[in-house]
Amino acid sequence: MLKEKKMKVLDIQALGIALMSFEKAAEGQGISAKLGYKMARFRDEVAKVSETIETQRQAIFKKYGEEKDEQIQIPKKNAEKFNKDFTSFLNQEDSIKVLSEPISIDEFGDIKLPPSFMNVFKEYIKD
């Protein structure tokens, strides 16, 4: 049901956001148990990797930022170095478990999903 895949950090983050939007829509409208189970397992795998990504992201902000009013702001003197490191971070690859087989579009039924979900999730859906 799941297979290992290398993905850019940026794409993993987008996948996590898409899965959260799916979960929100599913909670409001309901879905089949079969689809719910597949998506929950997938979400759990993405969440594991996302925790590590978030820790790394915060470390970059702390390295170049200064805390002000309980928020980290990047001073202009560090902006160039921060942008370089952060861009590099977003483009690095990490291993993640993804769906090994696409989900039939029919399994989604009439659930209303945002276009952003479909844009990110299209490789995991078959017609």
DSSP file (Angstrom, degrees, kcal/mol; ACC not computed):
  #  RESIDUE AA STRUCTURE BP1 BP2  ACC     N-H-->O    O-->H-N    N-H-->O    O-->H-N    TCO  KAPPA ALPHA  PHI   PSI    X-CA   Y-CA   Z-CA
    1    1 A M              0   0    0      0, 0.0    99,-2.4     0, 0.0   100,-0.5   0.000 360.0 360.0 360.0 -31.8    0.0    0.0    0.0
    2    2 A L  E     -A   99   0A   0     97,-0.3     2,-0.3    98,-0.2    97,-0.2  -0.943 360.0-171.7-125.2 149.2    3.0    2.3    0.6
    3    3 A K  E     -A   98   0A   0     95,-2.9    95,-3.1    -2,-0.3     2,-0.2  -0.968  30.5-102.6-136.9 154.1    6.4    2.6   -1.0
    4    4 A E  E     +A   97   0A   0     -2,-0.3     2,-0.3    93,-0.2    93,-0.2  -0.527  44.4 171.1 -75.7 138.5    9.5    4.5   -0.3
    5    5 A K  E     -A   96   0A   0     91,-2.4    91,-2.6    -2,-0.2     2,-0.5  -0.995  32.0-126.2-148.4 145.2   10.2    7.6   -2.5
    6    6 A K  E     +A   95   0A   0     -2,-0.3     2,-0.3    89,-0.2    89,-0.2  -0.808  38.0 168.9 -90.6 131.8   12.6   10.5   -2.6
    7    7 A M  E     -A   94   0A   0     87,-2.5    87,-2.7    -2,-0.5     2,-0.1  -0.978  38.4-100.8-140.5 153.1   10.9   13.9   -2.7
    8    8 A K  E  >  -A   93   0A   0     -2,-0.3     4,-2.0    85,-0.2     3,-0.3  -0.451  33.6-120.2 -68.2 147.2   12.0   17.5   -2.3
    9    9 A V  H  > S+     0   0    0     83,-2.3     4,-2.5    80,-0.4     5,-0.2   0.894 114.6  57.1 -54.9 -42.5   11.2   19.0    1.1
   10   10 A L  H  > S+     0   0    0     80,-2.4     4,-1.9     1,-0.2    -1,-0.2   0.895 108.0  46.4 -57.0 -42.6    9.1   21.6   -0.6
   11   11 A D  H  > S+     0   0    0     -3,-0.3     4,-2.1    79,-0.3    -1,-0.2   0.839 109.9  53.4 -71.5 -33.7    7.0   18.9   -2.2
   12   12 A I  H  X S+     0   0    0     -4,-2.0     4,-2.3     2,-0.2    -2,-0.2   0.910 109.0  49.5 -66.3 -41.5    6.6   17.0    1.1
   13   13 A Q  H  X S+     0   0    0     -4,-2.5     4,-2.1     2,-0.2    -2,-0.2   0.920 110.8  49.5 -62.7 -43.3    5.4   20.2    2.8
   14   14 A A  H  X S+     0   0    0     -4,-1.9     4,-2.3     1,-0.2    -1,-0.2   0.889 109.9  51.9 -62.7 -39.1    2.8   20.7    0.0
   15   15 A L  H  X S+     0   0    0     -4,-2.1     4,-2.6     2,-0.2    -1,-0.2   0.902 107.8  52.0 -63.8 -41.8    1.7   17.1    0.3
   16   16 A G  H  X S+     0   0    0     -4,-2.3     4,-1.7     2,-0.2    -2,-0.2   0.905 110.6  47.6 -61.1 -42.6    1.2   17.6    4.0
   17   17 A I  H  X S+     0   0    0     -4,-2.1     4,-2.0     2,-0.2    -2,-0.2   0.903 111.5  51.0 -65.6 -41.4   -0.9   20.7    3.5
   18   18 A A  H  X S+     0   0    0     -4,-2.3     4,-2.2     1,-0.2    -2,-0.2   0.911 109.2  50.5 -62.6 -42.5   -3.0   18.9    0.8
   19   19 A L  H  X S+     0   0    0     -4,-2.6     4,-2.4     1,-0.2    -1,-0.2   0.849 108.4  52.6 -66.6 -33.0   -3.6   16.0    3.1
   20   20 A M  H  X S+     0   0    0     -4,-1.7     4,-2.3     2,-0.2    -1,-0.2   0.895 108.8  49.8 -66.8 -38.8   -4.8   18.3    5.9
   21   21 A S  H  X S+     0   0    0     -4,-2.0     4,-2.1     2,-0.2    -2,-0.2   0.878 110.9  50.3 -67.6 -35.7   -7.2   20.0    3.4
   22   22 A F  H  X S+     0   0    0     -4,-2.2     4,-3.0     2,-0.2     5,-0.2   0.941 110.1  49.8 -63.0 -46.8   -8.5   16.5    2.5
   23   23 A E  H  X S+     0   0    0     -4,-2.4     4,-2.4     1,-0.2    -2,-0.2   0.896 110.0  50.7 -60.5 -41.4   -9.0   15.6    6.2
   24   24 A K  H  X S+     0   0    0     -4,-2.3     4,-1.5     2,-0.2    -1,-0.2   0.927 113.4  45.0 -62.4 -45.5  -10.9   18.8    6.8
   25   25 A A  H  X S+     0   0    0     -4,-2.1     4,-2.1     1,-0.2     5,-0.3   0.905 112.8  51.5 -65.1 -41.3  -13.2   18.2    3.9
   26   26 A A  H  X S+     0   0    0     -4,-3.0     4,-3.0     1,-0.2    -2,-0.2   0.883 107.0  52.9 -64.7 -39.5  -13.7   14.5    4.9
   27   27 A E  H  < S+     0   0    0     -4,-2.4    -1,-0.2    -5,-0.2    -2,-0.2   0.873 114.7  42.3 -64.0 -36.1  -14.6   15.4    8.4
   28   28 A G  H  < S+     0   0    0     -4,-1.5    -2,-0.2    -5,-0.2    -1,-0.2   0.810 130.9  22.2 -79.9 -30.3  -17.3   17.8    7.2
   29   29 A Q  H  < S-     0   0    0     -4,-2.1    -3,-0.2    -5,-0.1    -2,-0.2   0.645 101.0-126.3-114.3 -20.6  -18.7   15.6    4.5
   30   30 A G     <  -     0   0    0     -4,-3.0     2,-0.3    -5,-0.3    -3,-0.1   0.210  20.6-151.2  84.3 149.8  -17.8   12.0    5.3
   31   31 A I        -     0   0    0     -4,-0.1    77,-0.1    78,-0.0    78,-0.0  -0.912  31.1 -76.4-146.1 170.8  -16.0    9.4    3.2
   32   32 A S     >  -     0   0    0     75,-0.4     4,-2.6    -2,-0.3     5,-0.2  -0.352  38.4-120.9 -69.5 154.2  -15.8    5.7    2.8
   33   33 A A  H  > S+     0   0    0      2,-0.2     4,-2.5     1,-0.2     5,-0.2   0.882 112.5  56.0 -61.4 -38.8  -13.9    3.7    5.4
   34   34 A K  H  > S+     0   0    0      2,-0.2     4,-2.0     1,-0.2    -1,-0.2   0.938 112.1  40.1 -61.2 -49.1  -11.7    2.3    2.6
   35   35 A L  H  > S+     0   0    0      1,-0.2     4,-2.6     2,-0.2     5,-0.3   0.908 114.2  54.4 -67.4 -41.8  -10.6    5.7    1.4
   36   36 A G  H  X S+     0   0    0     -4,-2.6     4,-2.2     1,-0.2    -2,-0.2   0.894 108.7  48.8 -58.2 -41.9  -10.4    7.1    4.9
   37   37 A Y  H  X S+     0   0    0     -4,-2.5     4,-2.2     2,-0.2     5,-0.2   0.933 112.0  47.7 -65.3 -47.2   -8.0    4.3    5.9
   38   38 A K  H  X S+     0   0    0     -4,-2.0     4,-2.1     1,-0.2    -2,-0.2   0.935 115.4  45.0 -58.7 -47.5   -5.7    4.7    2.9
   39   39 A M  H  X S+     0   0    0     -4,-2.6     4,-2.9     1,-0.2    -1,-0.2   0.860 110.7  53.6 -69.7 -35.0   -5.5    8.5    3.4
   40   40 A A  H  X S+     0   0    0     -4,-2.2     4,-2.3    -5,-0.3    -1,-0.2   0.910 110.1  47.5 -65.9 -41.8   -5.0    8.2    7.2
   41   41 A R  H  X S+     0   0    0     -4,-2.2     4,-1.8     2,-0.2    -2,-0.2   0.917 114.1  47.3 -64.7 -42.3   -2.0    5.8    6.7
   42   42 A F  H  X S+     0   0    0     -4,-2.1     4,-2.3    -5,-0.2    -2,-0.2   0.933 111.5  50.7 -63.7 -46.2   -0.6    8.1    4.0
   43   43 A R  H  X S+     0   0    0     -4,-2.9     4,-2.7     1,-0.2    -2,-0.2   0.892 107.1  54.5 -59.1 -41.2   -1.1   11.2    6.2
   44   44 A D  H  X S+     0   0    0     -4,-2.3     4,-1.8     2,-0.2    -1,-0.2   0.899 108.8  47.9 -61.4 -41.2    0.7    9.5    9.1
   45   45 A E  H  X S+     0   0    0     -4,-1.8     4,-1.6     2,-0.2    -1,-0.2   0.913 113.2  47.3 -66.1 -42.8    3.7    8.8    7.0
   46   46 A V  H  X S+     0   0    0     -4,-2.3     4,-2.6     1,-0.2    -2,-0.2   0.895 109.4  54.8 -65.5 -39.2    3.8   12.4    5.7
   47   47 A A  H  X S+     0   0    0     -4,-2.7     4,-1.8     2,-0.2    -1,-0.2   0.882 104.0  54.9 -62.3 -39.1    3.4   13.7    9.3
   48   48 A K  H  X S+     0   0    0     -4,-1.8     4,-1.1     1,-0.2    -1,-0.2   0.941 113.9  39.8 -59.2 -48.3    6.4   11.7   10.5
   49   49 A V  H  X S+     0   0    0     -4,-1.6     4,-2.3     1,-0.2    -2,-0.2   0.869 110.7  59.6 -70.1 -36.1    8.7   13.2    7.9
   50   50 A S  H  X S+     0   0    0     -4,-2.6     4,-2.7     1,-0.2    -1,-0.2   0.829  98.9  58.1 -63.4 -32.3    7.1   16.6    8.3
   51   51 A E  H  X S+     0   0    0     -4,-1.8     4,-1.9     2,-0.2    -1,-0.2   0.929 108.7  45.0 -62.7 -44.7    8.1   16.7   12.0
   52   52 A T  H  X S+     0   0    0     -4,-1.1     4,-2.1     2,-0.2    -2,-0.2   0.911 113.0  51.2 -63.8 -43.1   11.7   16.3   11.1
   53   53 A I  H  X S+     0   0    0     -4,-2.3     4,-2.6     1,-0.2    -2,-0.2   0.914 108.6  51.3 -61.0 -43.8   11.4   18.9    8.3
   54   54 A E  H  X S+     0   0    0     -4,-2.7     4,-2.6     1,-0.2    -1,-0.2   0.891 108.3  51.7 -63.5 -39.7    9.8   21.4   10.8
   55   55 A T  H  X S+     0   0    0     -4,-1.9     4,-1.8     1,-0.2    -1,-0.2   0.917 112.3  46.1 -61.8 -43.4   12.7   20.9   13.3
   56   56 A Q  H  X S+     0   0    0     -4,-2.1     4,-1.7     2,-0.2    -2,-0.2   0.893 111.5  52.2 -66.5 -39.9   15.2   21.6   10.5
   57   57 A R  H  X S+     0   0    0     -4,-2.6     4,-2.0     1,-0.2    -2,-0.2   0.928 109.3  49.1 -61.8 -46.3   13.2   24.6    9.3
   58   58 A Q  H  X S+     0   0    0     -4,-2.6     4,-2.6     1,-0.2    -1,-0.2   0.873 106.7  56.5 -62.6 -37.2   13.1   26.1   12.8
   59   59 A A  H  X S+     0   0    0     -4,-1.8     4,-2.1     2,-0.2    -1,-0.2   0.887 106.7  49.6 -62.3 -39.1   16.9   25.6   13.2
   60   60 A I  H  X S+     0   0    0     -4,-1.7     4,-1.7     2,-0.2     5,-0.2   0.922 111.4  48.8 -66.2 -43.3   17.5   27.6   10.0
   61   61 A F  H  X S+     0   0    0     -4,-2.0     4,-2.3     1,-0.2    -2,-0.2   0.913 112.9  47.6 -62.8 -41.4   15.3   30.4   11.3
   62   62 A K  H  < S+     0   0    0     -4,-2.6    -1,-0.2     1,-0.2    -2,-0.2   0.867 108.0  56.6 -66.8 -35.9   17.0   30.4   14.7
   63   63 A K  H  < S+     0   0    0     -4,-2.1    -1,-0.2    -5,-0.2    -2,-0.2   0.896 124.4  20.5 -62.5 -41.4   20.5   30.4   13.1
   64   64 A Y  H  < S+     0   0    0     -4,-1.7    -2,-0.2    -5,-0.1    -1,-0.2   0.576 113.0  80.7-106.3 -12.5   19.8   33.6   11.1
   65   65 A G     <  -     0   0    0     -4,-2.3     2,-0.4    -5,-0.2     9,-0.2  -0.403  60.6-141.0 -99.1 171.3   17.0   35.2   13.0
   66   66 A E  E     -B   73   0B   0      7,-2.9     7,-2.8    -2,-0.1     2,-0.4  -0.992  26.6-118.9-127.6 136.4   16.5   37.3   16.0
   67   67 A E  E     +B   72   0B   0     -2,-0.4     2,-0.3     5,-0.2     5,-0.2  -0.603  38.0 167.3 -80.1 131.1   13.6   36.9   18.4
   68   68 A K  E >   -B   71   0B   0      3,-3.5     3,-1.3    -2,-0.4    -2,-0.0  -0.960  69.4  -9.3-145.2 123.2   11.3   39.9   18.7
   69   69 A D  T 3  S-     0   0    0     -2,-0.3     3,-0.1     1,-0.3    -1,-0.1   0.898 128.9 -56.2  54.2  44.3    7.8   39.8   20.3
   70   70 A E  T 3  S+     0   0    0      1,-0.2     2,-0.4     0, 0.0    -1,-0.3   0.671 121.8 101.5  62.7  20.2    8.0   36.0   20.5
   71   71 A Q  E <  S-B   68   0B   0     -3,-1.3    -3,-3.5    -5,-0.1     2,-0.6  -0.968  72.7-123.6-129.3 148.9    8.6   35.8   16.7
   72   72 A I  E     -B   67   0B   0     -2,-0.4     2,-0.4    -5,-0.2    -5,-0.2  -0.818  29.2-173.6 -95.1 125.3   11.7   35.2   14.8
   73   73 A Q  E     -B   66   0B   0     -7,-2.8    -7,-2.9    -2,-0.6    -2,-0.0  -0.924  22.7-129.7-117.9 143.3   12.6   37.8   12.3
   74   74 A I        -     0   0    0     -2,-0.4    -9,-0.2    -9,-0.2     5,-0.1  -0.821  25.0-137.4 -93.6 114.7   15.4   37.7    9.8
   75   75 A P    >>  -     0   0    0      0, 0.0     3,-1.8     0, 0.0     4,-0.8  -0.347  22.0-112.9 -68.6 153.6   17.5   40.9   10.0
   76   76 A K  H >> S+     0   0    0      1,-0.3     3,-0.8     2,-0.2     4,-0.5   0.837 115.2  63.2 -55.2 -36.0   18.6   42.4    6.6
   77   77 A K  H 34 S+     0   0    0      1,-0.2    -1,-0.3     2,-0.1     4,-0.2   0.756 112.4  36.0 -64.1 -22.7   22.2   41.6    7.4
   78   78 A N  H <> S+     0   0    0     -3,-1.8     4,-2.9   -14,-0.1    -1,-0.2   0.440  90.3  98.0-105.1  -3.4   21.4   37.9    7.4
   79   79 A A  H <X S+     0   0    0     -3,-0.8     4,-2.9    -4,-0.8     5,-0.2   0.879  82.4  47.8 -58.1 -44.4   18.8   37.9    4.6
   80   80 A E  H  X S+     0   0    0     -4,-0.5     4,-2.1     2,-0.2    -1,-0.2   0.938 115.8  43.4 -65.6 -46.5   21.0   36.7    1.8
   81   81 A K  H  > S+     0   0    0     -4,-0.2     4,-2.5     2,-0.2     5,-0.2   0.906 115.1  50.9 -64.5 -41.1   22.6   33.9    3.8
   82   82 A F  H  X S+     0   0    0     -4,-2.9     4,-3.2     1,-0.2     5,-0.3   0.946 109.9  48.9 -60.4 -49.5   19.2   32.9    5.1
   83   83 A N  H  X S+     0   0    0     -4,-2.9     4,-2.4    -5,-0.2     5,-0.2   0.891 112.0  49.3 -59.3 -40.8   17.6   32.8    1.7
   84   84 A K  H  X S+     0   0    0     -4,-2.1     4,-2.1    -5,-0.2    -1,-0.2   0.950 116.0  41.4 -64.0 -49.5   20.5   30.7    0.3
   85   85 A D  H  X S+     0   0    0     -4,-2.5     4,-2.5     2,-0.2    -2,-0.2   0.897 116.1  49.4 -65.7 -40.5   20.3   28.2    3.1
   86   86 A F  H  X S+     0   0    0     -4,-3.2     4,-2.5    -5,-0.2    -1,-0.2   0.904 111.3  48.5 -68.8 -40.3   16.5   28.1    3.2
   87   87 A T  H  X S+     0   0    0     -4,-2.4     4,-1.5    -5,-0.3    -1,-0.2   0.912 112.3  49.6 -63.7 -42.4   16.2   27.6   -0.6
   88   88 A S  H  X S+     0   0    0     -4,-2.1     4,-0.8    -5,-0.2    -2,-0.2   0.918 110.4  51.1 -61.2 -43.5   18.8   24.8   -0.4
   89   89 A F  H >< S+     0   0    0     -4,-2.5     3,-0.9     1,-0.2   -80,-0.4   0.924 108.7  50.4 -59.2 -47.2   16.8   23.2    2.5
   90   90 A L  H 3< S+     0   0    0     -4,-2.5   -80,-2.4     1,-0.2   -79,-0.3   0.788 112.7  47.6 -64.6 -27.1   13.6   23.3    0.5
   91   91 A N  H 3< S+     0   0    0     -4,-1.5    -1,-0.2    -3,-0.2    -2,-0.2   0.531  87.9 104.1 -93.5  -7.2   15.2   21.7   -2.5
   92   92 A Q  S << S-     0   0    0     -3,-0.9   -83,-2.3    -4,-0.8     2,-0.3  -0.390  71.1-120.2 -71.9 156.0   17.0   18.9   -0.6
   93   93 A E  E     -A    8   0A   0    -85,-0.2     2,-0.3   -84,-0.1   -85,-0.2  -0.705  27.6-176.8-100.5 149.5   15.5   15.4   -0.9
   94   94 A D  E     -A    7   0A   0    -87,-2.7   -87,-2.5    -2,-0.3     2,-0.3  -0.953  29.9-108.9-136.7 155.8   14.1   13.2    1.9
   95   95 A S  E     +A    6   0A   0     -2,-0.3     2,-0.3   -89,-0.2   -89,-0.2  -0.691  42.2 167.5 -87.3 139.6   12.7    9.7    1.9
   96   96 A I  E     -A    5   0A   0    -91,-2.6   -91,-2.4    -2,-0.3     2,-0.6  -0.989  36.8-116.0-148.3 150.4    9.0    9.3    2.5
   97   97 A K  E     +A    4   0A   0     -2,-0.3   -93,-0.2   -93,-0.2     2,-0.2  -0.815  40.4 176.2 -91.5 125.7    6.5    6.6    2.1
   98   98 A V  E     -A    3   0A   0    -95,-3.1   -95,-2.9    -2,-0.6     2,-0.1  -0.732  42.5 -69.3-121.1 170.6    3.8    7.4   -0.5
   99   99 A L  E     -A    2   0A   0     -2,-0.2   -97,-0.3   -97,-0.2    -1,-0.1  -0.394  35.8-155.2 -60.9 131.8    0.9    5.5   -1.9
  100  100 A S  S    S+     0   0    0    -99,-2.4    -1,-0.2     1,-0.2   -98,-0.2   0.762  81.4  37.6 -81.7 -25.2    2.2    2.6   -4.1
  101  101 A E  S    S-     0   0    0   -100,-0.5    -1,-0.2    23,-0.1    23,-0.0  -0.981  91.1-113.6-125.8 137.7   -1.0    2.5   -6.2
  102  102 A P        -     0   0    0      0, 0.0     2,-0.4     0, 0.0    23,-0.3  -0.311  31.6-117.2 -65.5 154.4   -3.1    5.5   -7.3
  103  103 A I  E     -c  125   0C   0     21,-3.4    23,-2.4     1,-0.0     2,-0.1  -0.777  29.7-111.2 -92.9 134.8   -6.6    5.9   -5.8
  104  104 A S  E >>  -c  126   0C   0     -2,-0.4     3,-1.5    21,-0.2     4,-0.6  -0.423  18.1-130.5 -64.6 136.8   -9.4    5.8   -8.3
  105  105 A I  G >4 S+     0   0    0     21,-2.6     3,-1.1     1,-0.3     4,-0.3   0.812 107.3  66.0 -57.5 -29.7  -11.1    9.2   -8.6
  106  106 A D  G >4 S+     0   0    0      1,-0.2     3,-1.5    20,-0.2    -1,-0.3   0.811  89.0  65.3 -63.6 -30.2  -14.4    7.3   -8.1
  107  107 A E  G <4 S+     0   0    0     -3,-1.5   -75,-0.4     1,-0.3    -1,-0.2   0.772  92.8  62.2 -64.4 -24.5  -13.4    6.5   -4.5
  108  108 A F  G X< S-     0   0    0     -3,-1.1     3,-1.9    -4,-0.6    -1,-0.3   0.662  85.7-177.1 -75.7 -14.4  -13.5   10.2   -3.7
  109  109 A G  T <   -     0   0    0     -3,-1.5    -1,-0.2    -4,-0.3    -2,-0.1  -0.235  59.9 -28.7  56.6-136.1  -17.2   10.2   -4.5
  110  110 A D  T 3  S+     0   0    0     -3,-0.1    -1,-0.2   -81,-0.1    -2,-0.1   0.187  89.7 142.4-101.3  15.8  -18.8   13.6   -4.2
  111  111 A I    <   -     0   0    0     -3,-1.9     2,-0.7     1,-0.1   -85,-0.1  -0.340  51.7-127.9 -60.3 135.6  -16.4   15.1   -1.6
  112  112 A K        +     0   0    0    -87,-0.2    -1,-0.1   -90,-0.0   -83,-0.1  -0.779  34.7 177.0 -91.2 118.1  -15.7   18.7   -2.3
  113  113 A L        -     0   0    0     -2,-0.7   -91,-0.1   -88,-0.0     5,-0.0  -0.915  31.8-106.8-122.5 146.6  -12.0   19.3   -2.3
  114  114 A P    >>  -     0   0    0      0, 0.0     4,-1.3     0, 0.0     3,-1.2  -0.373  29.2-117.1 -69.4 150.9  -10.0   22.5   -3.0
  115  115 A P  H 3> S+     0   0    0      0, 0.0     4,-2.5     0, 0.0     5,-0.2   0.837 114.3  65.0 -55.4 -33.1   -8.2   22.8   -6.4
  116  116 A S  H 3> S+     0   0    0      1,-0.2     4,-1.7     2,-0.2     5,-0.2   0.858  99.0  53.4 -60.5 -34.0   -4.9   23.0   -4.4
  117  117 A F  H <> S+     0   0    0     -3,-1.2     4,-2.9     1,-0.2    -1,-0.2   0.955 110.4  45.5 -63.3 -49.2   -5.5   19.5   -3.2
  118  118 A M  H  X S+     0   0    0     -4,-1.3     4,-1.4     1,-0.2    -2,-0.2   0.869 109.3  55.9 -64.3 -37.0   -6.0   18.2   -6.7
  119  119 A N  H  < S+     0   0    0     -4,-2.5    -1,-0.2     1,-0.2    -2,-0.2   0.905 117.9  33.7 -61.5 -41.5   -2.9   20.1   -8.0
  120  120 A V  H  < S+     0   0    0     -4,-1.7     3,-0.4    -5,-0.2    -2,-0.2   0.855 124.2  43.2 -81.0 -36.5   -0.7   18.5   -5.4
  121  121 A F  H >< S+     0   0    0     -4,-2.9     3,-2.5    -5,-0.2    -2,-0.2   0.467  79.0 104.5 -92.9  -3.4   -2.4   15.1   -5.2
  122  122 A K  G >< S+     0   0    0     -4,-1.4     3,-1.3     1,-0.3    -1,-0.2   0.770  74.5  60.1 -56.1 -30.6   -2.9   14.4   -8.9
  123  123 A E  G 3  S+     0   0    0     -3,-0.4    -1,-0.3     1,-0.2    -2,-0.1   0.671 104.0  52.4 -71.8 -13.0   -0.1   11.9   -9.2
  124  124 A Y  G <  S+     0   0    0     -3,-2.5   -21,-3.4   -22,-0.1     2,-0.4   0.268  99.9  76.9-103.2   9.6   -1.9    9.7   -6.6
  125  125 A I  E <   -c  103   0C   0     -3,-1.3     2,-0.4   -23,-0.3   -21,-0.2  -0.956  59.8-163.0-122.4 138.3   -5.2    9.7   -8.4
  126  126 A K  E      c  104   0C   0    -23,-2.4   -21,-2.6    -2,-0.4   -20,-0.2  -0.920 360.0 360.0-117.6 149.9   -6.2    7.6  -11.5
  127  127 A D              0   0    0     -2,-0.4   -23,-0.1   -23,-0.2    -1,-0.1   0.471 360.0 360.0 -72.0 360.0   -9.2    8.3  -13.7
